[in-house]
Amino acid sequence: MREWTDAELERYSRHIILEDVGIEGQEKILNAKVLVIGAGGLGSPIALYLAAAGVGEIGIADGDLVDLSNLQRQIIHATPDVGAPKVESAKAKMLAINPAIKVNVYQEFLSAENILRIVKPYDFVIDGTDNFAAKFLINDACVLAKKPYSHGGILRFAGQTMTIKPRESACYACAFNAPPPAGAVPTCSSAGILGAVAGMLGAIQAAETLKFITGAGELLTNSLLSFDAKTMNFRKIKLAKNPHCRVCGGSGVTSLTDYEQQICEVKK
């Protein structure tokens, strides 16, 4: 058991008094290592909540720069950050909330060549990306490296998420098999996204992460949670691990390759 300072006990008091977390659970949070992939709409609330919770070591990976169009939903960035690397902007806000944590930045876009190196040091991975090529690569890498992770996706007024524990639960490819064909699904940049929807889903993914770390509650394994913010209808779809899944079934994935990014522009 660590030696707790008075400041730590005060900062994390609302966690500590939770019956399902307690001081033991908060200690697990302080010792945890979590990687957030993407410092955008989903990564912003996720990173802020994990920093506030006291996750001891947080990695944040994103090769992009802050753009003015990001600020409608990417709440970790501010107007003066436009043009700056997203990971550096995010790190500054995370440390401002909680200077006791460690933040590792990876200013690079993930690929089959670098993703295993980046995910290796972490206990849990969070997918906050906005394209199918990245999502399927993250799934492949986490299954290969046996890293549990949270998938998240948003578009227009909708969001969906599931938690994957490789070799134990259904993976992303069990549910969706492969990226959709070109032109089938638009992106947020072409179809739009209600900013608050990113916050809704990001908060859910952050909660899943803290549940995984502390062991509290039931994870969204073998379940796909989706919601429509226009109606505020939430739906949980039961999934099953596919024994013939090309990624986690049988011998499973043995090496990584990059997926082709499919672009779909919505005609005005």
C-alpha positions in Angstrom: 0.0 0.0 0.0 1.3 3.4 -1.0 1.8 6.3 1.5 -1.0 8.7 0.7 -0.6 12.4 1.0 -3.4 14.6 2.3 -3.6 16.3 -1.1 -4.1 12.9 -2.8 -6.7 11.8 -0.4 -8.6 15.1 -1.0 -8.2 15.0 -4.8 -9.5 11.5 -5.2 -11.9 11.5 -2.3 -15.0 11.0 -4.5 -13.5 7.9 -5.9 -12.3 6.6 -2.5 -15.7 6.8 -0.9 -17.3 4.8 -3.7 -17.9 1.3 -2.4 -16.8 -0.4 -5.7 -13.6 1.6 -6.0 -12.3 2.6 -2.6 -8.7 3.3 -1.8 -7.6 0.0 -3.3 -9.2 0.9 -6.6 -7.8 4.4 -6.6 -4.3 2.9 -6.1 -4.9 0.7 -9.1 -5.8 3.8 -11.1 -2.6 5.5 -10.0 -0.6 2.5 -11.1 -2.3 2.0 -14.4 -0.9 2.7 -17.9 -3.4 3.7 -20.6 -2.9 4.6 -24.3 -5.3 7.0 -26.0 -5.1 6.8 -29.8 -6.4 10.0 -31.2 -6.5 13.4 -29.6 -9.7 14.5 -31.3 -13.4 14.4 -30.6 -13.3 11.2 -28.6 -9.7 11.4 -27.3 -10.3 14.9 -25.8 -12.9 14.0 -23.1 -11.2 10.6 -22.6 -7.8 12.1 -21.9 -9.3 14.8 -19.6 -11.2 12.3 -17.5 -8.3 9.9 -17.2 -6.0 12.7 -16.2 -8.5 13.9 -13.6 -9.0 10.3 -12.3 -5.3 10.0 -11.7 -4.3 7.3 -14.2 -0.6 7.2 -13.5 0.8 7.0 -17.0 -1.2 8.1 -20.1 0.1 7.8 -23.7 -1.6 9.9 -26.3 -0.9 9.2 -30.0 -1.9 11.6 -32.9 0.1 12.9 -35.8 -2.2 15.8 -36.6 -2.1 19.5 -35.8 -5.0 21.5 -34.2 -7.3 23.0 -36.8 -9.9 25.7 -36.2 -12.6 23.2 -37.4 -11.6 20.9 -34.5 -12.7 23.3 -31.8 -16.4 22.6 -32.1 -16.0 19.2 -30.4 -12.3 18.6 -29.5 -12.6 20.2 -26.1 -9.0 19.6 -25.0 -7.8 22.2 -27.4 -8.3 25.9 -27.4 -8.1 28.7 -30.0 -4.5 29.6 -29.2 -3.6 26.0 -29.9 -4.5 26.2 -33.6 -1.5 25.0 -35.6 0.1 23.2 -32.7 0.6 19.4 -32.5 -2.5 17.9 -30.9 -0.5 15.7 -28.6 1.3 18.6 -27.1 -1.9 20.7 -26.7 -3.5 17.7 -25.0 -0.6 17.0 -22.7 -0.6 20.6 -21.5 -4.3 20.5 -20.5 -3.9 17.0 -18.9 -1.0 18.2 -16.7 -2.8 21.4 -15.9 -5.6 19.2 -14.4 -3.3 16.8 -12.7 0.5 17.5 -12.6 1.2 14.3 -10.7 0.5 12.1 -13.7 2.9 11.1 -16.5 1.9 11.9 -20.1 3.8 10.3 -23.0 3.2 11.8 -26.5 3.5 10.1 -29.8 3.3 12.7 -32.6 2.9 10.1 -35.4 0.1 8.5 -37.3 -0.2 4.8 -36.4 0.8 2.2 -39.0 1.5 -1.5 -39.1 5.2 -0.6 -38.7 4.9 1.4 -35.4 1.7 0.4 -33.6 3.1 -2.6 -31.7 5.9 -0.5 -30.3 3.5 2.1 -29.1 0.9 -0.1 -27.5 3.4 -2.5 -25.9 4.0 -0.5 -22.6 0.3 -0.1 -21.8 -2.3 -2.0 -19.8 -5.3 -0.8 -21.8 -5.8 0.9 -25.2 -8.5 3.3 -26.3 -9.5 3.8 -29.9 -10.5 7.4 -30.4 -9.8 7.5 -34.2 -12.1 8.6 -36.9 -11.5 6.2 -39.8 -11.9 2.5 -40.5 -8.4 1.9 -41.6 -7.1 2.9 -38.1 -9.8 1.1 -36.3 -9.2 -2.3 -37.9 -5.4 -1.8 -37.5 -5.9 -1.1 -33.8 -8.0 -4.2 -33.4 -5.5 -6.4 -35.2 -2.6 -5.0 -33.1 -4.4 -5.3 -29.8 -5.4 -8.9 -30.5 -1.9 -9.8 -31.6 -0.4 -8.1 -28.5 -3.2 -9.3 -26.2 -4.0 -5.8 -25.1 -7.6 -5.1 -23.9 -9.1 -2.0 -25.5 -12.1 0.2 -26.0 -13.5 0.8 -29.5 -15.5 3.9 -30.2 -17.0 5.5 -33.3 -19.2 8.6 -33.9 -21.0 10.1 -36.9 -23.6 12.8 -37.1 -25.8 12.2 -34.0 -24.8 8.6 -33.4 -22.2 6.8 -31.4 -21.1 3.2 -30.7 -18.6 1.4 -28.4 -17.5 -2.0 -27.3 -14.8 -3.3 -25.1 -12.5 -6.1 -26.3 -10.5 -8.5 -24.2 -8.4 -10.5 -26.8 -8.8 -14.2 -26.8 -11.7 -13.9 -24.3 -14.4 -11.8 -26.0 -15.6 -10.9 -29.5 -13.2 -8.5 -31.2 -14.1 -5.7 -33.6 -13.6 -8.0 -36.6 -16.0 -10.5 -35.1 -18.7 -7.8 -35.3 -17.7 -6.1 -38.6 -15.2 -8.4 -40.3 -13.6 -5.8 -42.6 -13.7 -2.1 -43.5 -16.7 -1.1 -45.7 -16.2 -0.6 -49.4 -15.2 2.8 -50.7 -18.1 5.3 -50.7 -20.2 3.3 -48.3 -19.8 5.3 -45.1 -19.1 9.0 -44.9 -16.6 10.6 -42.5 -17.3 13.2 -39.8 -15.5 15.8 -42.0 -17.9 15.2 -44.9 -21.2 14.3 -43.0 -20.8 16.2 -39.8 -20.9 15.4 -36.1 -22.8 17.1 -33.2 -20.0 18.1 -30.9 -21.6 16.9 -27.7 -22.0 13.4 -29.2 -18.2 13.1 -29.0 -18.3 14.0 -25.4 -21.1 11.5 -24.7 -19.2 8.6 -26.2 -15.8 9.7 -24.9 -17.1 9.8 -21.3 -18.5 6.2 -21.8 -15.1 5.0 -23.0 -13.3 6.7 -20.1 -15.8 5.0 -17.7 -15.1 1.6 -19.3 -11.4 2.2 -18.9 -11.7 3.0 -15.2 -14.0 0.0 -14.7 -11.4 -2.2 -16.3 -8.7 -0.9 -14.1 -10.6 -1.1 -10.8 -12.7 -4.2 -11.6 -15.9 -2.3 -10.8 -19.1 -3.2 -12.7 -19.5 -5.1 -15.9 -17.6 -4.2 -19.1 -19.1 -3.9 -22.6 -17.4 -7.1 -23.7 -19.5 -9.2 -26.1 -21.8 -6.2 -26.4 -22.1 -3.3 -28.8 -23.6 -0.2 -27.2 -25.0 2.3 -29.6 -27.1 5.5 -29.2 -28.9 8.1 -31.2 -28.6 11.5 -29.6 -31.6 12.8 -31.6 -33.9 10.5 -29.8 -31.7 9.6 -26.8 -32.4 6.0 -27.5 -29.6 3.6 -26.3 -29.3 0.0 -27.6 -27.1 -2.8 -26.4 -26.6 -5.6 -29.0 -25.2 -8.9 -27.7 -22.2 -10.3 -29.6 -20.4 -13.6 -29.6 -16.8 -14.5 -30.3 -16.6 -15.8 -33.9 -14.5 -19.0 -33.8 -13.7 -18.4 -37.5 -12.9 -14.7 -37.2 -10.0 -13.8 -39.5 -8.3 -11.8 -36.6 -9.0 -13.6 -33.3 -10.4 -17.0 -34.4 -8.3 -20.2 -35.0 -4.6 -19.3 -35.4 -5.7 -15.6 -35.6 -3.7 -12.7 -36.9 0.1 -13.3 -37.0 1.3 -10.1 -38.7 0.0 -6.6 -39.4 -0.7 -4.8 -42.6 -2.1 -1.4 -43.2 -5.7 -1.1 -44.4 -6.6 1.2 -47.3 -8.3 4.3 -46.1 -11.7 4.5 -47.7 -13.0 8.0 -48.5 -16.7 8.9 -48.9 -17.7 12.4 -49.7 -21.3 13.4 -49.1 -22.7 15.4 -52.0 -24.3 18.7 -51.0 
